[in-house]
């Protein structure tokens, strides 16, 4: 198998015209690669910055390639209430520390921003900070949660 790897960061450093040509050659015309800064942790924000995905967009979010831990995160979040304790998410995933969520959270945020073509949107928001990250309260848009439940066949 022949090919090469071009990171998103490298692609974004190309002039606009060159970036568009590369994406067009790959059959990805109109795809956004510049998704803004992605924090490795939950962000605080308003309901307007919370991702609102329909079923089609939720299917794109869960399509391969998707790491096992990212899929487990989406499945666990879909089973919880739209407002949930980080600890409850960790328990459903079989994890113990908030730090274990940083990688998948970052990847899911980038993918969500690309799907919605919105550099500011977040899949999850931290809505109440507590003494520990694990005890903090996070939120997912109820419509996104419902779409994920349908797409992942987790009930609802």
PEFEN-V244083 format. One record per residue. N is the residue number from 1. PSI is psi in whole degrees, 0 to 359 (NA if undefined). BURIAL is + if it has 16 or more other ideal C-beta (glycine too) atoms within 10 Angstrom, else -. Layout:
# PEFEN-V244083
n=[N N]
psi=[PSI PSI]
burial=[BURIAL BURIAL]
This chain:
# PEFEN-V244083
n=[1 2 3 4 5 6 7 8 9 10 11 12 13 14 15 16 17 18 19 20 21 22 23 24 25 26 27 28 29 30 31 32 33 34 35 36 37 38 39 40 41 42 43 44 45 46 47 48 49 50 51 52 53 54 55 56 57 58 59 60 61 62 63 64 65 66 67 68 69 70 71 72 73 74 75 76 77 78 79 80 81 82 83 84 85 86 87 88 89 90 91 92 93 94 95 96 97 98 99 100 101 102 103 104 105 106 107 108 109 110 111 112 113 114 115 116 117 118 119 120 121 122 123 124 125 126 127 128 129 130 131 132 133 134 135 136 137 138 139 140 141 142 143 144 145 146 147 148 149 150 151 152 153 154 155 156]
psi=[125 154 184 164 133 112 159 321 315 318 318 340 345 151 151 315 318 318 316 321 317 312 321 319 328 1 26 37 137 0 138 130 341 101 11 182 133 115 152 10 172 145 153 151 192 169 331 335 4 127 133 98 140 182 317 316 323 322 319 323 322 358 156 150 131 126 156 317 326 318 317 323 315 317 316 315 324 334 343 168 160 328 125 156 139 322 321 321 313 315 317 332 352 27 168 325 144 323 335 346 347 313 305 325 318 315 317 326 314 315 317 315 323 316 317 354 48 111 351 346 151 143 321 146 143 117 344 115 134 185 321 155 321 331 354 158 132 167 143 144 133 325 324 316 314 318 318 320 318 313 320 358 46 13 171 NA]
burial=[- - - - - - - - - - - - - - - - - - + - - - + - - - - - - - - - + - + - - + - - - + - - + - - - - + + - + - - - + + + - + + - - - + - - + + + + + + + + + + + + - - - + + + + + + + - + + - + - - + - - + - - + + - + + + + + + + + + + - - - - + + + + + + + - - - - - + + - + + + + + + - + + + + + + + - + + - - - -]
